[in-house]
């Protein structure tokens, strides 16, 4: 009986923590690894997308732009209010000749 990390195949199968990672066969996305009697562990996967394809972050970009626009409106209103207060205080405090 082959040993993996000092454990037999039966011990690995009985441990719930390890059984989620140890596979005997696998089939995903048209790629299949048939049962050959040898357990294996999938250590990683990579998913690549074409940079010229559809924009997968389009909704996120639209939402961020709307948030930026809302912040700009608030800043503009604050600046307008500040300038009005400054103008009114100047008019009030200025000594105007009669």
KANOR-V767434 format. One record per residue. PHI is phi in whole degrees, 0 to 359 (999 if undefined). NEAR is the number of other ideal C-beta (glycine too) atoms within 8 Angstrom. D_LAST is the distance of its C-alpha to the last C-alpha in Angstrom with 1 decimal. Layout:
[[PHI/NEAR/D_LAST] [PHI/NEAR/D_LAST]]
//
This chain:
[[999/5/109.1] [290/6/106.2] [247/7/103.7] [239/9/100.0] [54/4/98.3] [78/4/101.4] [238/9/101.6] [280/8/103.9] [299/10/102.7] [295/7/103.6] [295/8/101.5] [295/13/98.5] [296/8/98.8] [286/6/99.1] [279/9/95.8] [295/5/93.0] [299/5/90.4] [279/8/92.4] [291/10/93.6] [289/6/90.1] [261/7/90.1] [280/12/93.8] [239/10/94.8] [254/6/98.2] [207/9/97.0] [205/7/93.7] [217/6/92.5] [216/5/88.9] [51/3/87.3] [81/4/90.7] [258/6/91.8] [234/7/94.7] [242/8/96.6] [290/5/99.8] [293/5/101.7] [235/5/103.9] [87/4/104.6] [244/5/102.2] [285/9/99.0] [215/7/95.8] [238/7/92.2] [279/8/89.3] [264/3/87.0] [180/4/84.2] [213/4/83.0] [229/4/80.5] [235/4/78.8] [253/4/77.4] [231/6/75.2] [289/5/74.4] [287/4/71.0] [260/3/70.9] [277/5/71.7] [297/4/69.6] [281/5/66.6] [280/5/67.6] [257/6/64.1] [299/8/62.2] [296/6/61.2] [296/7/60.0] [295/9/57.9] [296/8/56.3] [297/8/55.5] [296/8/53.9] [296/8/51.8] [296/8/50.5] [296/8/49.7] [297/8/47.8] [297/8/45.9] [297/8/44.9] [295/8/43.8] [296/8/41.6] [297/8/39.9] [297/8/39.2] [296/8/37.9] [298/8/35.7] [296/8/34.2] [296/8/33.6] [295/8/31.8] [297/8/29.6] [297/8/28.8] [298/8/28.1] [294/8/25.8] [295/8/23.8] [297/8/23.6] [298/8/22.5] [295/8/19.8] [294/8/18.5] [295/8/18.6] [293/8/16.8] [295/7/13.9] [287/6/14.0] [277/5/14.5] [289/6/12.1] [274/3/9.2] [263/4/6.3] [291/3/3.8] [289/2/0.0]]
//
